[in-house]
């Protein structure tokens, strides 16, 4: 009977030792959970939405003017940058 308890205790110790992450693993996990402080933005010369919309419009007629406002806004900003 005492032998069973000893085996149980050893098994319990082994399982708890493996379940606890090392200090390095805990720090790594904490770093992954932190949200980034900075956001990186890249400014492009061409807007991919505008380019794709213009390509689709050259192939077929658009049913609704879903992107008209967006295209008007981007064309105004394009003219200002020139």
Secondary structure, DSSP 8 states (H G I E B T S, - for coil): -HHHHHHHHHHHHHHHHHHS--HHHHHHHHHHHS--S-------SS-HHHHHHHHHHHHS--SS-TTHHHHHHHHHHHHHH-
